[in-house]
Amino acid sequence: MKKKTIFFDLDGTLVDTLKDLRSAVNYSLREHGYEEKTLPEIKSYVGNGVAKLVARCLPNQEENPDYQDCLDVFSHYYENHYLEETGPYKGDVKLVKKLKRDGYNLVIISNKLVQVTENIVNTLFPNMFDDIEGDRKGQNNKPAPDMINRAVKTLKIDLKDCIVVGDSNVDFEMGNNVGCPTILVTWGFRDKESLSKLGAYAVVDNTKQLYKTIKNWSKNA
């Protein structure tokens, strides 16, 4: 049986980053005289990268004259504070270790800047991932297939032997764009009701269910 590959989303799937994202957003908003955002608001805005996150926090979004400066202030702040309140969800470190021991290729696919993504993953999941893909200049972010295609070339793998694990419609759309099934988790940034309507391979509520679903997929893929 060919070695299988799992493409993991980061924010909302393996790591809870909301509080640090909120701190960076609100720091930038305060600097520019805008109303700060609550944690539920930030949660509803994430999923398409930090540029879109900042835009969604501003009146008129990208058309706002302060948009670029707000993004720059956010980015500078976040790059120096992104691990203050960020950590793995319960059971995720154990899950990743178990999958690693089982012999899967494990890959991170994130819309965060690649340097930040690498630092978070290497700090919280040291030596566990075979490839880490993030936002790079000249590359389209999720749900575009660019990051997965880069990982496929790096690891010399076949997409027929791959599955996506994420927490949002963005991850589901990315899976569709490369022809991979997607497992969606309900502990992240989107509610179970909305996830269940997407038509994913499976929607799971905890890491035990996720592990079992991955193993079942492996047997049948």
Secondary structure, 3 states (H helix, E strand, C coil): CCCCEEEECCECCCEECHHHHHHHHHHHHHHCCCCCCCHHHHHHHCCCCHHHHHHHCCCCHHHCCCHHHHHHHHHHHHCCCCCCCCEECCCHHHHHHHHHHCCCEEEEEEEEEHHHHHHHHHHHCCCCCCEEEEECCCCCCCCCCHHHHHHHHHHCCCHHHEEEEECCHHHHHHHHHHCCCEEEECCCCCCHHHHHCCCCCEEECCHHHHHHHHHHHHHHC
